Amino acid sequence: MADKSFLDWPFFEARHRDLAERLDAWAGAELGGIDHSDVDAACRELVTALGRDGWLEHSGAEGDARLDVRTLCLIRETLARHDGLADFAFAMQGLGTGAISLFGSPEQQAEWLPLTRTGKAMSAFALTEPQSGSDVANATMTAEDDGEHFILNGEKTWISNGGIADVYTLFARTGEAEGARGLSAFIVPAGLKGFEVTERQQVIAPHPLATLRFTDCRIPKSALLGERGAGFKIAMSVLDVFRSTVAAAALGFARRALDEALARVSERQVQGAPLFELQMVQGHIADMAVDVDASALLIYRAAWAKDSGAARVTREAAMAKLFSTDQAQLVIDRAVQLHGGDGVRHGQKVEELYRDIRALRIYEGASDVQRVVIARQTMGAFLGGT
């Protein structure tokens, strides 16, 4: 039984506690029967179920409504604890249309958010390029102004939901300036002429991932999201919201690993006594518990600060993602160790978690990139205060 005492922390309101309880019950009842052997089909089924039962309503906000980051984090933590692919399905609906929620015109929001929030359309966030992963400012894909249209040329890669999404939030260079100031954001529906999926990428924890190629792909001027040249700002604003949720997913994996480890050491007998009686094992459990609680504190501090009106939580979100993903890796590794040979057997939950966690230390800003962000933010605050 996962520890839920953190819900009594002052970061949360009654509505958050109610949501967490209802989602936990829903996930326990609904997610066990979904077949993961066909990842694309499983993701479609998960998006449909999440939309049908109202959970995707929290993935986007229309008009003057704001995304509630604590809610997003609680949903991702809870889903990840039950099923990593369910967390992925929810996360991509939020990340894929986050820019539409934050910067979309009323017309753009009205066209897409009712579909993504009900599970009738799947979304994706197309930012990464083959030569510019974390170096977003040096993206090379272009969107050439051609009067009534923009013409897209270039590639995107490692795009989650690539190949199965109905709509992509895509970033391309419109040339207002060099570097970050020359990028713009666009809403690009699937199926356009000149838009093709050139590769489906296979990874250790199966997810739908793809490389996309655009060759003289024409999109209307109405596809522009926000202002020209504001693409970098839009991308960073979206990541500022959703980076904490990546940490929350890692926390969900870590909580499940701790639960699996506790069950194992309480049931497994060594020399006639539970494995837990060994002091070395107690030390592992203690370290795991500390890492879980410390992660939760960093995550929900960042989420609470954003929900309380902070313009940016770049430093707080980076700290949460760095610590929580790195420590979740350690928590899960300890859980595998405590399971012995069973820990690396295919089909065991801890083996699945071991594969699930690794990508979270890379996407939406790798751990070393987060260290750079934290250091620069910390130095900036120091110099600003002197």
C-alpha positions in Angstrom: 0.0 0.0 0.0 1.6 3.2 -1.2 2.2 5.9 1.5 -0.3 8.7 1.1 0.5 10.7 4.1 2.1 13.4 1.9 -1.3 14.4 0.8 -1.7 16.0 4.2 1.1 18.4 3.5 0.2 22.1 3.2 1.0 22.1 -0.5 -2.4 20.6 -1.2 -6.1 21.5 -1.0 -9.0 19.2 -0.4 -9.7 19.0 -4.2 -6.2 17.6 -4.7 -6.6 14.9 -2.0 -10.0 14.0 -3.5 -8.6 13.7 -7.0 -5.7 11.6 -5.9 -8.0 9.1 -4.1 -10.4 8.9 -7.0 -7.6 8.4 -9.6 -5.9 5.8 -7.5 -9.1 3.8 -7.3 -9.8 4.3 -11.0 -6.3 3.2 -12.0 -6.5 0.1 -9.8 -9.8 -0.9 -11.5 -9.1 0.1 -15.1 -5.4 -0.3 -16.0 -4.7 -3.9 -15.3 -6.6 -5.2 -18.3 -4.8 -3.2 -21.0 -2.6 -5.3 -23.3 0.8 -3.6 -23.8 2.0 -6.0 -26.5 1.0 -3.5 -29.2 2.3 -0.2 -27.9 0.5 2.0 -30.4 -2.8 0.3 -29.8 -2.3 0.4 -26.0 -1.6 4.2 -26.1 -4.7 4.8 -28.1 -6.8 2.7 -25.7 -5.3 4.5 -22.7 -6.0 7.9 -24.2 -9.5 6.9 -25.0 -10.1 5.6 -21.4 -8.5 8.6 -19.8 -10.6 10.9 -21.9 -13.8 9.0 -21.5 -13.6 9.1 -17.7 -12.6 12.8 -17.5 -8.9 12.6 -16.4 -7.7 14.3 -19.6 -9.8 17.4 -18.7 -6.8 18.3 -16.5 -4.3 18.1 -19.4 -5.3 21.4 -20.9 -7.0 24.7 -20.0 -9.1 27.0 -22.2 -9.6 30.7 -22.0 -8.5 32.3 -18.8 -8.3 29.0 -16.9 -4.8 28.0 -15.8 -3.1 24.6 -15.8 -2.9 23.4 -12.2 0.6 22.0 -11.8 -0.1 20.2 -8.5 -3.0 18.3 -10.2 -0.8 17.4 -13.2 1.9 16.1 -10.8 -0.5 14.1 -8.7 -2.0 12.5 -11.8 1.4 11.6 -13.3 2.7 10.3 -10.0 -0.4 8.1 -9.5 -0.5 6.8 -13.0 3.2 6.0 -13.0 2.9 4.1 -9.8 0.3 1.9 -11.5 1.4 1.8 -15.2 4.2 3.7 -16.9 2.5 3.7 -20.3 -0.6 5.2 -18.8 1.5 8.0 -17.4 3.1 8.5 -20.8 -0.3 8.6 -22.5 -1.6 11.3 -20.1 1.7 13.3 -20.2 1.8 13.6 -24.0 -1.7 15.0 -24.1 -0.6 17.7 -21.7 2.8 18.4 -23.2 1.6 18.2 -26.7 -1.1 20.8 -26.3 0.5 22.8 -23.4 1.5 25.6 -25.8 -2.1 25.7 -27.1 -3.4 26.0 -23.5 -0.8 28.7 -22.6 -0.5 30.7 -25.9 -3.2 29.6 -28.3 -5.8 31.9 -29.7 -9.5 31.3 -28.7 -10.0 29.8 -32.1 -7.0 27.4 -31.8 -8.1 26.4 -28.3 -11.6 25.8 -29.5 -10.4 23.6 -32.4 -8.0 21.3 -30.6 -8.5 21.3 -26.8 -12.0 19.8 -26.8 -10.6 16.9 -28.8 -7.4 16.2 -26.8 -9.2 16.7 -23.4 -11.7 14.0 -24.3 -9.3 11.5 -25.8 -10.7 12.0 -29.3 -7.3 13.3 -30.7 -3.8 12.5 -29.6 -1.1 15.2 -29.4 2.7 15.5 -29.6 5.4 18.0 -28.9 7.9 18.3 -31.8 10.9 20.1 -30.5 14.0 17.9 -30.7 16.2 17.7 -33.8 19.0 15.3 -34.8 21.7 17.9 -34.1 19.9 20.0 -31.4 18.6 17.9 -28.5 19.0 20.1 -25.5 20.4 22.9 -27.6 16.9 24.2 -28.6 18.1 27.6 -29.7 20.2 26.1 -32.5 17.3 24.2 -34.1 17.6 24.3 -37.9 14.1 23.3 -39.2 12.7 26.2 -41.2 9.2 27.7 -41.7 9.5 30.0 -44.7 6.9 32.8 -45.1 5.1 32.3 -48.4 2.3 34.8 -48.3 -0.8 32.9 -47.0 1.3 30.0 -45.8 4.4 28.8 -44.1 6.5 26.1 -45.8 8.1 23.7 -43.4 11.4 21.9 -44.2 13.5 19.9 -41.9 13.5 17.0 -39.4 12.4 16.3 -35.9 13.4 13.2 -33.9 12.7 11.4 -30.7 9.1 12.7 -30.9 6.8 11.0 -28.4 3.6 9.9 -30.0 5.3 10.4 -33.4 3.4 8.5 -36.1 0.2 8.1 -34.1 -0.6 11.7 -33.0 -3.3 13.7 -34.7 -1.8 17.1 -33.9 1.8 18.3 -33.3 3.0 21.4 -31.6 6.1 22.1 -33.7 9.0 24.6 -33.5 10.8 25.9 -36.6 13.1 28.8 -37.5 11.3 31.8 -39.0 14.4 33.9 -39.2 13.6 37.0 -37.1 17.1 36.7 -35.5 19.9 34.2 -34.8 19.5 31.7 -32.1 16.6 31.6 -29.7 14.9 34.7 -31.1 14.4 33.2 -34.5 12.1 30.3 -33.6 8.3 30.2 -33.8 5.7 27.7 -32.8 3.1 26.1 -35.0 0.1 23.7 -34.8 0.6 21.0 -37.4 -2.1 18.3 -38.0 -1.0 14.9 -39.1 -1.5 13.8 -42.7 -0.3 16.9 -44.5 1.4 16.6 -47.9 5.1 16.8 -47.4 4.9 15.4 -43.8 6.2 11.9 -43.3 7.3 9.6 -40.6 10.7 8.2 -41.6 11.6 6.1 -38.6 9.9 4.5 -35.6 12.4 4.2 -32.8 12.6 1.3 -30.4 13.7 1.9 -26.8 14.2 -0.2 -23.7 10.8 0.8 -22.2 8.5 0.6 -25.3 6.9 3.9 -26.2 5.7 5.3 -29.6 8.7 7.4 -30.8 9.5 8.6 -34.3 11.6 10.8 -36.6 9.5 13.2 -38.7 10.5 14.8 -42.0 9.0 17.8 -43.6 9.6 18.5 -47.2 7.9 21.7 -48.6 5.0 21.1 -46.2 2.6 24.0 -46.4 0.6 25.1 -43.4 -1.7 28.1 -43.2 -0.7 31.3 -41.4 -3.4 30.5 -38.8 -1.2 27.6 -37.7 1.2 30.1 -36.0 1.1 29.8 -32.2 1.6 33.1 -30.4 3.9 35.7 -32.1 6.6 35.1 -34.7 10.0 34.7 -33.0 8.4 33.7 -29.7 8.9 30.0 -30.2 11.8 29.6 -27.7 9.9 31.5 -25.0 6.8 29.3 -25.7 8.8 26.1 -25.5 10.5 27.1 -22.3 7.3 28.2 -20.7 5.7 24.8 -21.5 8.7 22.9 -20.1 8.6 25.2 -17.0 5.1 23.8 -16.3 5.7 20.2 -17.3 9.2 19.6 -16.1 7.9 19.2 -12.5 5.5 16.5 -13.8 8.4 14.4 -15.2 9.8 14.4 -11.7 6.4 13.4 -10.4 6.3 10.4 -12.8 9.8 9.4 -11.5 8.4 9.7 -8.0 5.5 7.4 -8.9 8.0 4.8 -10.2 10.1 5.1 -7.0 7.0 4.7 -4.7 6.1 1.6 -6.6 9.6 0.2 -6.3 9.6 0.9 -2.5 6.3 -0.9 -2.1 7.6 -3.9 -4.1 10.7 -3.9 -2.0 8.8 -3.8 1.2 6.6 -6.7 0.2 9.7 -8.7 -0.8 11.7 -8.2 2.3 8.7 -8.8 4.6 7.8 -12.1 2.8 11.2 -13.5 1.9 12.8 -15.7 4.6 16.5 -15.9 5.3 17.6 -18.4 8.0 14.1 -18.6 9.3 13.5 -14.8 9.6 12.2 -12.2 7.2 14.8 -10.6 5.0 13.9 -7.2 6.6 15.5 -8.3 9.9 19.0 -7.9 8.3 20.4 -4.5 9.2 21.9 -4.0 5.7 18.4 -4.4 4.3 16.9 -1.9 6.8 19.6 0.5 5.6 18.5 0.1 2.0 14.8 0.6 2.9 15.7 3.7 4.9 17.6 5.3 2.0 14.8 4.6 -0.3 12.2 6.1 2.0 14.3 9.3 2.4 14.8 9.6 -1.3 11.1 9.3 -1.9 10.1 11.9 0.6 12.8 14.3 -0.4 11.7 14.0 -4.0 8.1 14.7 -3.1 9.1 17.8 -1.2 11.0 19.3 -4.1 8.3 18.4 -6.6 5.4 19.8 -4.8 7.3 22.9 -3.7 7.8 23.7 -7.4 4.2 22.8 -8.3 2.8 24.9 -5.4 5.0 27.9 -6.3 3.8 27.8 -9.9 0.2 27.5 -8.9 0.6 30.3 -6.4 1.5 32.7 -9.2 5.2 32.5 -9.7 6.0 33.8 -13.2 8.8 31.2 -13.6 9.9 28.2 -11.5 12.9 27.3 -13.6 15.2 26.7 -10.7 12.7 24.9 -8.6 11.5 22.7 -11.5 15.1 21.9 -12.5 15.9 20.8 -8.9 12.8 18.7 -8.7 13.6 16.9 -12.0 17.3 16.4 -11.4 16.9 15.0 -7.9 13.8 13.0 -8.4 14.8 11.2 -11.6 18.3 10.5 -10.4 17.1 9.2 -7.0 14.3 7.2 -8.5 16.9 5.4 -10.5 18.7 4.5 -7.2 15.5 3.5 -5.4 14.6 1.2 -8.2 18.1 -0.3 -8.4 17.9 -1.1 -4.7 14.5 -2.7 -5.2 16.0 -4.9 -8.0 18.9 -5.8 -5.7 16.6 -6.8 -2.9 14.7 -9.0 -5.2 17.8 -11.0 -6.1 17.6 -13.0 -9.3 13.9 -12.3 -9.6 14.7 -8.6 -9.9 16.1 -9.0 -13.4 13.5 -11.6 -14.6 11.4 -10.3 -17.5 7.8 -9.8 -16.3 8.7 -8.7 -12.7 7.5 -5.3 -11.8 10.8 -4.0 -10.6 12.4 -5.1 -13.9 9.8 -3.1 -15.7 10.5 -0.1 -13.5 14.2 -0.4 -14.1 13.6 0.0 -17.8 10.9 2.7 -17.3 12.9 5.1 -15.3 16.0 5.5 -17.4 14.5 7.8 -20.1 13.2 10.3 -17.6 16.8 11.3 -16.8 17.2 12.3 -20.4 14.0 13.8 -21.9 12.8 17.3 -21.2 16.3 18.3 -20.2 18.9 15.7 -19.3 20.3 15.6 -15.7 23.5 17.4 -16.6 21.5 20.1 -18.4 19.5 20.6 -15.2 22.7 21.1 -13.3 23.7 23.8 -15.7 20.3 25.5 -15.3 20.4 25.3 -11.5 23.9 26.6 -11.3 23.1 29.6 -13.6 19.9 30.4 -11.8 21.7 30.2 -8.4 24.5 32.4 -9.5 22.1 34.9 -11.1 20.2 35.1 -7.8 23.4 35.7 -5.9 24.7 38.4 -8.3 21.3 40.0 -8.3 21.2 40.2 -4.6 24.7 41.7 -4.2 
